[in-house]
Amino acid sequence: MKTLRRENFCGRRHVVLCGRQINDAHVALPGLAVVEVAAADDETAFAVQELLATRCAIAPTDRTTGEPDEPGVRLRFFLGLHQAPDA
């Protein structure tokens, strides 16, 4: 799937829209969210995921994605604000 590029309002070079479509079930109820982290490296992306996992329930991802000609990585996971994090 091709990524789309659009200018954003913050003066950044561009915004890359996610390649995977968000399923309606992922955001069907209040408190459910799809989180996509853009980071310089895997370690940073997974640190953000772990930080959110201490606050609420998440369906974690174990790998990042990236484009060969683009800097950084992306990590997408699902979050439920109304559920307690795993202990």
CORDA-V168109 format. One line per field, one symbol per residue. phi: phi as a letter, one per 40 degrees, with the letter a starting at -180 (. if undefined). psi: psi as a letter, one per 30 degrees, with the letter a starting at -180 (. if undefined). burial: + if it has 24 or more other C-alpha atoms within 12 Angstrom, else -. Layout:
# CORDA-V168109
phi: ???
psi: ???
burial: ???
This chain:
# CORDA-V168109
phi: .cccbacbccgcdabbcccccccdccbcbdgcabbbbbacaddcccccdcccccbacbbcbbabbacdcbcgbbbbabbbccbcccc
psi: kkkkkkklfgglelkjkkfkkkkeffgflkfklkkkkkleleeeefeeeeeeffelkljlkgllllkegklalkkklkkjfgkklk.
burial: ---------------+-+--------------++++++------++-+++-++--++++++--+++------++++++++-------
